[in-house]
Amino acid sequence: MATLPVYDAQKEKVGEITVDDAVFGVEPKIGVIHEVVVWQQAKKRAGTASTKRRGEVSGGGKKPWRQKGTGRARAGSNTSPVWRRGGSVFGPKPRDYGYNLPKKVRRLALKMALTDKVRSERFFVIRDFNLDNIKTKDMVALLNRFGIKKAVVALDGPDRVIEMSSRNIPHIKVLPQQGVNVYDLLKHEYLLVHEPAVKALEERLMS
């Protein structure tokens, strides 16, 4: 079991929270983390690239010229791939790039990413954001007190004030604890977690 400090909105220590080493003390392995990041990126691919095959391009039907006697090569259709404006042979068609990855591997990689944040002291637990109104400048001031420029802010549930106050701040991504993922943790330098979300995140990864 490890103990992490809990801060208020002024970055004053107001308590401590105990976390399980089975979630926040897993030795990181680059191979496992890389595998999950590749899986996440593959799922995000649109897969909408599309080309026309010879049966889909305009033209065709009539034989361009007679079979023999012209001195030119035989030709049966102007939609042939060797012709200008002909159909594509092996061009892309819409497809799903996603694939299945075992849940155990995905959970393990997330545990490793969380452990890295804790060990590098880029993991902050905050008890209360103290934001009563939607104001970007108040959220920026809070982040500046923690020395944060790029971060994932993890909440235990929907919070419109925090979400709206953060949406115009570059490199700040607000997520529910269910949405915390490996790719975003690697992309953002810090992880700022609302105190109730820590235990929820722990329970999610232990189940």
C-alpha positions in Angstrom: 0.0 0.0 0.0 1.2 3.5 -0.9 0.1 6.8 0.6 -0.5 9.8 -1.6 -1.0 13.4 -0.4 -4.4 15.1 -1.0 -4.5 18.8 -1.8 -7.1 21.5 -1.9 -7.5 24.0 -4.7 -4.7 26.2 -3.2 -2.3 23.2 -3.4 -2.3 23.0 0.4 -2.0 19.5 1.8 -5.3 18.6 3.5 -4.9 14.9 4.0 -3.6 11.6 2.6 -5.1 8.7 0.7 -4.0 5.1 0.6 -3.8 3.3 -2.7 -3.3 -0.3 -3.6 0.0 -1.3 -5.1 -1.8 -3.8 -7.3 -3.0 -0.7 -9.3 -0.5 2.1 -8.5 2.6 -0.1 -8.0 2.9 -2.1 -11.2 6.3 -2.2 -12.8 5.9 -0.6 -16.3 6.8 -2.6 -19.4 7.2 -0.7 -22.6 6.0 -3.6 -24.8 2.7 -3.9 -23.0 2.0 -0.2 -23.1 3.0 0.1 -26.7 0.6 -2.8 -27.6 -2.3 -1.0 -26.0 -1.5 2.4 -27.6 -1.4 0.8 -31.1 -4.7 -0.9 -30.4 -6.3 2.5 -29.3 -5.0 4.2 -32.4 -6.2 1.5 -34.6 -9.7 1.8 -33.1 -9.7 5.5 -33.8 -8.9 5.2 -37.5 -11.8 6.3 -39.6 -11.3 3.7 -42.3 -13.2 5.8 -44.8 -10.6 5.8 -47.7 -12.2 4.5 -50.8 -11.2 4.1 -54.5 -13.2 3.0 -57.5 -12.6 -0.4 -59.1 -12.9 -0.9 -62.8 -16.5 -1.8 -62.5 -17.3 1.5 -60.7 -15.5 4.1 -62.9 -17.5 5.8 -65.8 -17.0 4.4 -69.2 -16.7 0.8 -70.5 -19.2 -1.1 -72.6 -18.0 -0.5 -76.1 -14.7 -2.0 -77.2 -12.3 0.9 -77.9 -11.2 -0.4 -81.3 -11.3 -3.6 -83.2 -9.2 -6.6 -82.1 -6.9 -6.8 -85.1 -5.4 -4.8 -87.9 -4.8 -1.5 -86.1 -1.2 -2.1 -85.0 -2.1 -1.3 -81.5 -2.4 -3.6 -78.4 -5.6 -5.4 -77.8 -8.1 -3.4 -75.7 -11.5 -4.5 -74.4 -12.5 -1.6 -72.2 -11.4 1.9 -71.4 -12.0 1.2 -67.7 -8.9 -1.0 -67.6 -6.5 -0.1 -64.7 -3.7 0.4 -67.3 -5.7 3.2 -68.9 -5.8 6.8 -67.8 -8.9 7.4 -65.7 -9.3 3.6 -65.4 -10.2 1.7 -62.3 -8.0 1.1 -59.3 -6.6 -2.4 -58.8 -5.7 -2.7 -55.1 -6.9 0.6 -53.8 -8.4 1.0 -50.4 -12.1 0.3 -49.5 -13.9 1.4 -46.3 -12.9 -1.0 -43.5 -12.7 -1.2 -39.8 -9.1 -1.2 -38.5 -10.1 -2.2 -35.0 -9.2 -5.5 -33.5 -9.7 -7.3 -30.2 -7.2 -7.1 -27.4 -7.6 -9.0 -24.1 -9.1 -7.0 -21.3 -6.3 -8.2 -19.0 -3.7 -6.6 -21.2 -5.6 -3.3 -21.4 -6.0 -3.1 -17.6 -2.4 -4.0 -17.0 -1.2 -1.3 -19.4 -3.4 1.3 -17.6 -2.0 0.2 -14.2 1.5 0.7 -15.6 0.7 4.2 -16.9 -0.8 5.2 -13.6 2.2 3.8 -11.7 4.5 5.9 -13.9 2.6 9.0 -13.0 2.8 8.3 -9.3 6.5 7.4 -9.4 7.4 10.5 -11.4 5.3 12.7 -9.0 3.0 13.8 -11.8 -0.1 12.5 -10.1 -2.1 14.9 -8.0 -5.1 14.1 -5.9 -7.4 17.1 -5.3 -10.2 17.1 -2.7 -12.2 20.1 -4.1 -11.8 22.2 -7.2 -13.7 25.1 -5.5 -15.1 26.3 -8.8 -18.6 27.7 -8.3 -19.0 29.3 -11.7 -17.9 28.5 -15.2 -14.7 30.6 -15.5 -11.7 29.6 -17.6 -9.4 32.0 -15.7 -10.3 30.3 -12.4 -9.4 26.9 -13.8 -6.2 28.3 -15.3 -5.2 29.8 -11.9 -5.8 26.4 -10.2 -3.7 24.6 -12.8 -0.9 27.2 -12.5 -0.8 26.6 -8.7 0.0 23.0 -9.4 2.5 23.9 -12.2 0.4 22.0 -14.7 0.4 22.8 -18.5 -0.6 19.5 -20.0 -2.9 17.2 -18.0 -5.7 14.8 -17.8 -8.3 15.8 -15.2 -10.2 12.8 -14.0 -13.5 13.2 -12.3 -15.8 10.8 -10.4 -18.8 11.9 -12.4 -20.1 14.6 -14.7 -19.2 18.2 -13.6 -20.4 20.8 -16.0 -18.5 23.7 -14.3 -15.1 22.0 -14.5 -15.8 20.6 -18.0 -16.9 24.0 -19.4 -14.1 25.9 -17.5 -11.5 23.7 -19.1 -12.7 23.3 -22.7 -10.8 26.3 -24.0 -7.5 25.5 -22.2 -5.0 23.9 -24.6 -3.6 20.5 -23.6 -6.1 20.0 -20.8 -8.5 17.0 -21.2 -11.3 16.4 -18.7 -12.5 12.8 -18.4 -14.7 10.7 -16.1 -12.6 8.1 -14.3 -14.2 5.5 -16.6 -12.6 7.2 -19.6 -9.0 7.4 -18.3 -6.9 5.6 -20.8 -3.3 4.8 -21.6 -3.0 7.0 -24.7 -4.2 10.1 -23.0 -2.0 9.5 -19.9 1.1 9.2 -22.2 0.1 12.3 -24.2 -0.4 14.5 -21.2 2.3 15.1 -18.7 0.2 15.3 -15.5 -2.8 13.5 -14.0 -5.1 15.5 -11.7 -7.6 13.3 -10.0 -10.7 14.3 -7.9 -10.3 12.4 -4.6 -13.5 10.2 -4.9 -12.4 9.2 -8.4 -9.2 7.5 -7.0 -11.0 4.7 -5.3 -13.5 4.4 -8.2 -10.5 4.0 -10.5 -8.9 1.5 -8.2 -12.1 -0.6 -8.0 -12.5 -0.5 -11.8 -9.0 -1.9 -12.3 -9.3 -4.5 -9.5 -12.6 -6.0 -10.6 
